[in-house]
């Protein structure tokens, strides 16, 4: 049993796809580590990132549910076959995690789009807080096939929880969650553009960049350069439409050309909202050279005025989010924690009504 003089222990579970989930968890850990002991439940794909930024972290490995990529798109057949293999061992994996959660004696689990530890926590009666960005798609009602697939994935990755908080630069319960290194970076406007590209798209991207011989690019991942320093000093960013890098760039005042992965509805949504914000543009690999030219030539014109009736958030919301986690742990440490619920579109209706009431009045041009 717990020693009353000992710090409370909480768990972070996170998905292994991309770097956004790990970056958010690291950012919050940098604040919460002085308040709690923290146990990390994550796939092997992001453990090196956690160890790079957290000293001697306590890590428990969970199975990885990742998309299978095909070039700059998603191989849905391959992804389905890979997921079906995980189903065979689902009960055994969750039962094993439940035993490790009991041994860890965590008071609450904060899940960033990771289902295994969430279901295991339910077995142990440990309260779960869903805190992620991809769940923002559930705030949009779309009939497109891509949206239906994305909502199905979100339902799988976000089991019922005691509370859900969506982090987003648009329609978020909280705004961007940023690592200390980003918050404290020295911002300047250099003579180069930062390019972040997945391995599967690197050849295609380099071919397109080679056409702009009078422009300097720094391509990442690159072990020889500091990414944060390069981001803070660039003129603009060219990258997939992952939410975390877009948020970091907007916080630092960097225009972004976001190129969504084919078949990734969340990234398409991120890119569309980025363009509406006036802080960047969206592109496609099919028209990459044309989109790059438009972005590079017009870089000095950013930011544009935001369009539509959306509101956007670019400021750092890490401290406030950490405070919400602390409140959640306190509230659910009682004998009767709140009931677990599934986050769905209709649960956001009161929020939408309140947002309509608070819409800014836009004068005609």
Secondary structure, 3 states (H helix, E strand, C coil): CCCCCCCCEEEEEECCCCCHHHHHHHHHHHHHCCCCEEEEEECHHHHHHHHHHCCCCEEEECCCCCCCEECCEECHHHHHHHHHHHHHCHHHHHHHHHHHHHHHCCCEEEEECCHHHHHHHHHCCCEEEEEECHHHHHHCCCCCHHHHHHHHHHHHHCCCECEEEEECCECCCECCCCCHHHHCCCCCCCCEEEEECCHHHHHHHHHHHCCCCCCEEEEECCCCCCHHHHHHHCCEEEECCCHHHHHHHHHCCCEEEEECCECCHHHHHHHHHHHHHCCEEEECHHHHHHHHHHHHHCHHHCCCCCCCCCCECCCCCHHHHHHHHHHHHHHCCCCCCCCCECCCHHHHHHHHHHHHHCCCCCCCC
